[in-house]
Amino acid sequence: MTFLSDISNTFGRFLRSEIRTPQIVIFSLAQPLFWLLLFGQLFEKMVNVPGISTSNYISFLAPGVMVMIVLYSSTYGGMSIVDDISSGLLDKFLVTPANRTAFVIGSLLASLVSLSAQILVVFGAASLMGLEMETGIAGVFLTMFFVGLLSFGIAGLSKALALATKNAQPVVIIGSFVTMPLIFLSGALMPLETAPDWIQTAAKFNPIEYTVKAVRYLVIGNGSLNDFIPSILVLTAFAVFGVAIATLAFRKATN
């Protein structure tokens, strides 16, 4: 019960912090929405390109844009930790007996609430542009599941970096450095079938690609259960890894 109450308390505090800083949410949402509008119009006639298994490019593009939002938002997840360090709140927490893993999970769940709202906005915008969710409302909930796993992994690593450096600058610099390569080393914007062999190989080690694949199967409705298994396994392992690294960073900070 203490573990769950620690998660609940941490979740509430970080959710209030998310609400107080809407500019971060708006920034994370603005660029992907711009890409959805721009690329959706620019490449709408490219549905005959190998690997685009739908006659509607928006249905192909929207999953990639959703994953981009997860990447942008979660990469800067460590900024809240830096703020807590600067204000002295983290030091106060570290002297309490509260469970460190519960703290990590609670903070990640708070970020996931904000992230889910952004994903729903993209669903709405894409629907106005012609997106048809072939798997219905169940597909929307499953989309939240997959992007949630990705968010836990990336945000966990971001929080660990923030705890290790106790500075916002490395979080921003490294976050800015890795986001674009991760996007282009996946099929977020264009099918990997058109990419060079080395990019296709690199994509096999990119959690972004596994998330894009799973969400795209849900949107287009052309995936079987076996198609989802690699994404479930990889993203679950990545989420556990992110939480574990962040927890270890908290324990090291305590010592």
TORVEXTOR-844025 format. One record per residue (C-alpha): z, y, x; chain; residue number from 1. Coordinates in Angstrom, 3 decimals. Example, Ala and Ser with C-alpha at 12.3 -4.5 7.8 and 13.67 -1.06 7.14 Angstrom:
2
((7.800,-4.500,12.300),"A",1)
((7.140,-1.060,13.670),"A",2)
***
This chain:
255
((0.000,0.000,0.000),"A",1)
((0.765,2.366,2.899),"A",2)
((-2.701,1.732,4.329),"A",3)
((-4.355,2.623,1.005),"A",4)
((-2.146,5.683,0.513),"A",5)
((-3.045,6.872,4.026),"A",6)
((-6.735,6.508,3.143),"A",7)
((-6.190,8.389,-0.121),"A",8)
((-4.287,11.253,1.526),"A",9)
((-6.849,11.616,4.312),"A",10)
((-9.723,11.398,1.839),"A",11)
((-8.261,14.212,-0.286),"A",12)
((-7.667,16.509,2.672),"A",13)
((-11.134,16.058,4.167),"A",14)
((-12.820,16.348,0.768),"A",15)
((-11.151,19.732,0.267),"A",16)
((-12.424,20.705,3.706),"A",17)
((-15.969,19.652,2.742),"A",18)
((-15.776,21.805,-0.388),"A",19)
((-14.553,24.806,1.629),"A",20)
((-17.545,24.600,4.011),"A",21)
((-20.611,24.240,1.761),"A",22)
((-22.843,25.908,4.355),"A",23)
((-22.896,22.682,6.388),"A",24)
((-24.033,20.721,3.336),"A",25)
((-26.697,23.315,2.528),"A",26)
((-28.027,23.316,6.109),"A",27)
((-28.154,19.517,6.220),"A",28)
((-30.056,19.446,2.924),"A",29)
((-32.474,22.344,3.520),"A",30)
((-34.676,20.920,6.273),"A",31)
((-35.225,17.446,4.748),"A",32)
((-36.047,19.032,1.375),"A",33)
((-38.532,21.288,3.152),"A",34)
((-40.080,18.208,4.768),"A",35)
((-40.249,16.483,1.383),"A",36)
((-42.152,19.416,-0.106),"A",37)
((-44.362,20.045,2.937),"A",38)
((-45.191,16.470,3.934),"A",39)
((-45.449,15.409,0.299),"A",40)
((-48.289,17.881,-0.200),"A",41)
((-49.835,17.630,3.264),"A",42)
((-50.133,13.841,3.421),"A",43)
((-50.461,12.919,-0.241),"A",44)
((-53.985,11.572,0.350),"A",45)
((-52.813,9.228,3.142),"A",46)
((-51.748,6.421,0.821),"A",47)
((-54.580,4.242,2.153),"A",48)
((-53.056,4.198,5.642),"A",49)
((-51.969,0.638,6.596),"A",50)
((-48.292,0.103,5.860),"A",51)
((-48.023,2.478,2.886),"A",52)
((-47.607,-0.066,0.112),"A",53)
((-47.737,2.382,-2.781),"A",54)
((-50.295,4.706,-4.333),"A",55)
((-47.735,7.547,-4.346),"A",56)
((-46.887,9.014,-0.934),"A",57)
((-43.731,10.656,-2.323),"A",58)
((-42.370,7.193,-3.101),"A",59)
((-43.014,6.290,0.544),"A",60)
((-41.671,9.552,1.977),"A",61)
((-38.525,10.094,-0.134),"A",62)
((-36.542,7.205,1.433),"A",63)
((-37.239,8.636,4.878),"A",64)
((-36.069,12.085,3.785),"A",65)
((-32.859,10.618,2.324),"A",66)
((-32.121,8.879,5.611),"A",67)
((-32.838,12.108,7.495),"A",68)
((-30.143,13.821,5.415),"A",69)
((-27.689,11.060,6.335),"A",70)
((-28.568,11.487,9.995),"A",71)
((-28.243,15.293,9.999),"A",72)
((-24.990,15.314,8.024),"A",73)
((-23.285,12.435,9.813),"A",74)
((-24.268,13.518,13.316),"A",75)
((-22.047,16.571,12.918),"A",76)
((-19.210,14.628,11.308),"A",77)
((-17.083,15.237,14.376),"A",78)
((-17.011,18.986,13.732),"A",79)
((-14.156,18.567,11.243),"A",80)
((-12.123,16.863,13.980),"A",81)
((-12.804,19.739,16.373),"A",82)
((-11.566,22.169,13.703),"A",83)
((-8.380,20.099,13.287),"A",84)
((-7.846,20.092,17.048),"A",85)
((-8.315,23.876,17.236),"A",86)
((-5.914,24.526,14.368),"A",87)
((-3.281,22.092,15.639),"A",88)
((-3.483,19.911,12.519),"A",89)
((-4.573,16.864,14.484),"A",90)
((-1.551,17.083,16.785),"A",91)
((0.703,17.110,13.726),"A",92)
((-1.025,14.033,12.356),"A",93)
((-0.875,12.116,15.628),"A",94)
((2.937,12.248,15.711),"A",95)
((3.171,10.636,12.254),"A",96)
((3.172,6.859,11.679),"A",97)
((0.000,7.088,9.561),"A",98)
((-2.534,4.340,10.193),"A",99)
((-5.329,5.495,12.513),"A",100)
((-7.977,3.287,10.926),"A",101)
((-6.996,4.601,7.492),"A",102)
((-7.446,8.140,8.812),"A",103)
((-10.961,7.324,10.021),"A",104)
((-11.974,5.567,6.806),"A",105)
((-10.533,8.330,4.617),"A",106)
((-12.413,11.042,6.491),"A",107)
((-15.650,9.045,6.370),"A",108)
((-15.309,8.440,2.626),"A",109)
((-14.866,12.179,2.043),"A",110)
((-18.097,12.848,3.939),"A",111)
((-19.793,10.130,1.913),"A",112)
((-18.991,11.926,-1.359),"A",113)
((-20.755,15.055,-0.111),"A",114)
((-23.602,12.959,1.234),"A",115)
((-24.059,11.151,-2.086),"A",116)
((-24.427,14.481,-3.875),"A",117)
((-27.165,15.460,-1.423),"A",118)
((-28.983,12.145,-1.920),"A",119)
((-28.922,12.672,-5.693),"A",120)
((-30.471,16.120,-5.202),"A",121)
((-33.309,14.514,-3.225),"A",122)
((-33.756,11.882,-5.924),"A",123)
((-34.047,14.686,-8.475),"A",124)
((-36.496,16.749,-6.409),"A",125)
((-38.627,13.705,-5.578),"A",126)
((-38.673,12.641,-9.243),"A",127)
((-40.086,16.044,-10.163),"A",128)
((-42.817,15.409,-7.579),"A",129)
((-43.714,12.011,-9.021),"A",130)
((-41.197,9.540,-7.570),"A",131)
((-40.652,6.460,-9.730),"A",132)
((-37.550,4.411,-8.899),"A",133)
((-38.849,0.913,-9.567),"A",134)
((-35.397,-0.700,-9.345),"A",135)
((-33.795,1.807,-11.727),"A",136)
((-30.179,2.940,-11.647),"A",137)
((-29.144,-0.226,-9.795),"A",138)
((-31.488,0.826,-7.003),"A",139)
((-29.812,4.242,-6.831),"A",140)
((-26.381,2.647,-6.364),"A",141)
((-27.732,0.236,-3.752),"A",142)
((-29.316,3.181,-1.959),"A",143)
((-25.847,4.753,-1.747),"A",144)
((-24.554,1.491,-0.272),"A",145)
((-27.114,1.402,2.533),"A",146)
((-26.918,5.099,3.398),"A",147)
((-23.116,4.807,3.297),"A",148)
((-23.153,2.105,5.966),"A",149)
((-25.421,4.229,8.142),"A",150)
((-23.202,7.251,7.608),"A",151)
((-20.070,5.345,8.631),"A",152)
((-21.701,4.275,11.886),"A",153)
((-23.110,7.661,12.900),"A",154)
((-20.160,9.775,11.738),"A",155)
((-17.728,7.376,13.410),"A",156)
((-19.497,7.854,16.737),"A",157)
((-19.562,11.634,16.192),"A",158)
((-15.809,11.718,15.532),"A",159)
((-15.174,9.595,18.616),"A",160)
((-17.205,12.043,20.714),"A",161)
((-15.270,14.978,19.259),"A",162)
((-11.948,13.310,20.094),"A",163)
((-13.090,12.486,23.624),"A",164)
((-14.349,15.993,24.417),"A",165)
((-12.150,18.086,22.059),"A",166)
((-15.050,20.529,21.972),"A",167)
((-17.731,21.347,19.400),"A",168)
((-20.447,22.030,21.968),"A",169)
((-21.057,18.395,23.062),"A",170)
((-21.146,17.285,19.412),"A",171)
((-23.802,19.885,18.608),"A",172)
((-25.860,19.368,21.779),"A",173)
((-25.901,15.566,21.670),"A",174)
((-26.402,15.571,17.907),"A",175)
((-29.389,17.893,18.195),"A",176)
((-30.791,15.841,21.073),"A",177)
((-30.751,12.436,19.335),"A",178)
((-31.734,13.256,15.749),"A",179)
((-35.461,13.819,16.157),"A",180)
((-36.091,10.842,18.507),"A",181)
((-34.228,8.561,16.083),"A",182)
((-36.408,9.781,13.214),"A",183)
((-39.692,9.376,15.066),"A",184)
((-38.650,5.976,16.458),"A",185)
((-38.580,4.705,12.881),"A",186)
((-40.887,4.514,9.880),"A",187)
((-39.174,7.413,8.130),"A",188)
((-42.262,9.618,7.916),"A",189)
((-45.165,7.316,8.746),"A",190)
((-45.581,3.515,8.662),"A",191)
((-44.767,1.779,11.929),"A",192)
((-48.004,-0.199,11.642),"A",193)
((-49.815,2.921,12.904),"A",194)
((-47.410,3.476,15.833),"A",195)
((-47.828,2.272,19.445),"A",196)
((-46.301,-1.099,20.314),"A",197)
((-43.426,0.455,22.312),"A",198)
((-42.325,2.506,19.286),"A",199)
((-42.439,-0.583,17.073),"A",200)
((-40.261,-2.376,19.630),"A",201)
((-37.805,0.525,19.874),"A",202)
((-37.539,0.660,16.065),"A",203)
((-36.082,-2.859,16.062),"A",204)
((-32.968,-1.411,17.765),"A",205)
((-32.776,1.701,15.574),"A",206)
((-30.356,1.593,12.589),"A",207)
((-32.397,4.403,10.996),"A",208)
((-35.337,2.024,10.608),"A",209)
((-33.226,-0.646,8.879),"A",210)
((-31.919,1.929,6.414),"A",211)
((-35.369,3.352,5.689),"A",212)
((-36.738,-0.142,5.082),"A",213)
((-33.966,-1.082,2.657),"A",214)
((-34.175,2.160,0.660),"A",215)
((-37.966,2.009,0.582),"A",216)
((-37.848,-1.534,-0.811),"A",217)
((-35.535,-0.241,-3.537),"A",218)
((-37.749,2.724,-4.397),"A",219)
((-41.071,0.901,-4.364),"A",220)
((-39.619,-2.360,-5.697),"A",221)
((-41.628,-4.664,-3.434),"A",222)
((-38.801,-6.366,-1.540),"A",223)
((-37.233,-9.806,-1.954),"A",224)
((-33.612,-10.689,-1.223),"A",225)
((-34.587,-11.991,2.214),"A",226)
((-36.119,-8.598,3.062),"A",227)
((-32.708,-6.941,2.673),"A",228)
((-30.720,-9.380,4.803),"A",229)
((-31.600,-7.859,8.233),"A",230)
((-30.664,-4.373,6.958),"A",231)
((-27.377,-5.604,5.502),"A",232)
((-26.388,-7.386,8.708),"A",233)
((-27.436,-4.627,11.124),"A",234)
((-26.003,-1.741,9.115),"A",235)
((-22.716,-3.524,8.390),"A",236)
((-22.288,-4.238,12.097),"A",237)
((-23.174,-0.624,12.915),"A",238)
((-20.661,0.730,10.371),"A",239)
((-17.892,-1.504,11.718),"A",240)
((-18.773,-0.436,15.254),"A",241)
((-18.604,3.262,14.338),"A",242)
((-15.222,2.902,12.612),"A",243)
((-13.859,0.826,15.510),"A",244)
((-14.964,3.342,18.161),"A",245)
((-13.487,6.255,16.194),"A",246)
((-10.212,4.364,15.703),"A",247)
((-9.970,3.572,19.414),"A",248)
((-10.588,7.259,20.181),"A",249)
((-7.717,8.236,17.842),"A",250)
((-5.373,5.750,19.499),"A",251)
((-6.340,7.019,22.939),"A",252)
((-5.693,10.578,21.774),"A",253)
((-2.245,9.478,20.627),"A",254)
((-1.431,8.125,24.055),"A",255)
***
